[in-house]
Amino acid sequence: MNLTLAQLAPIVCSVAVGAVMIRLGTTWNVLAIRRPARCAACGVERRACRCAA
């Protein structure tokens, strides 16, 4: 199976536009990367958690 230029161009454009959208979303504070409020292992709030996870 060969990848032609006609197939490669939409893939490259989609990846580029997706990266730009994520970049703009984080710049405008629409998207935020946050730590979860609760521990994944025990379910207790993160600041009160005593487990090693």
C-alpha positions as CSV (number, residue, x, y, z in Angstrom):
1,M,0.0,0.0,0.0
2,N,1.5,3.3,-1.1
3,L,0.6,6.7,0.4
4,T,0.1,9.3,-2.4
5,L,0.4,13.0,-2.1
6,A,-3.4,13.3,-2.5
7,Q,-3.8,11.2,0.6
8,L,-1.0,12.7,2.6
9,A,-2.0,16.4,2.2
10,P,-5.3,16.1,4.2
11,I,-3.6,14.1,6.9
12,V,-0.8,16.7,7.3
13,C,-3.3,19.6,7.2
14,S,-5.5,18.0,9.9
15,V,-2.6,17.4,12.2
16,A,-1.4,20.9,11.7
17,V,-4.8,22.5,12.3
18,G,-5.3,20.3,15.4
19,A,-2.0,21.4,16.9
20,V,-2.8,25.1,16.2
21,M,-6.3,24.7,17.8
22,I,-4.8,23.1,21.0
23,R,-2.1,25.8,21.1
24,L,-4.7,28.6,20.8
25,G,-7.0,27.0,23.3
26,T,-4.3,26.8,26.0
27,T,-3.2,30.4,25.1
28,W,-6.7,31.8,25.6
29,N,-7.2,29.8,28.8
30,V,-10.1,27.9,27.2
31,L,-8.2,24.6,27.7
32,A,-6.3,23.9,30.9
33,I,-4.1,21.0,31.9
34,R,-5.0,20.3,35.5
35,R,-4.2,17.6,38.0
36,P,-7.2,15.6,39.1
37,A,-8.7,16.7,42.5
38,R,-8.9,13.2,43.8
39,C,-6.3,10.4,44.0
40,A,-6.8,7.7,41.3
41,A,-5.8,4.9,43.7
42,C,-7.9,5.6,46.8
43,G,-10.4,8.3,45.8
44,V,-9.4,10.7,48.6
45,E,-8.8,14.4,47.9
46,R,-5.2,14.8,46.6
47,R,-4.0,17.0,49.4
48,A,-5.3,14.5,52.1
49,C,-4.1,11.4,50.3
50,R,-1.4,9.3,52.1
51,C,-1.0,6.5,49.6
52,A,2.1,6.1,47.5
53,A,0.3,6.4,44.2
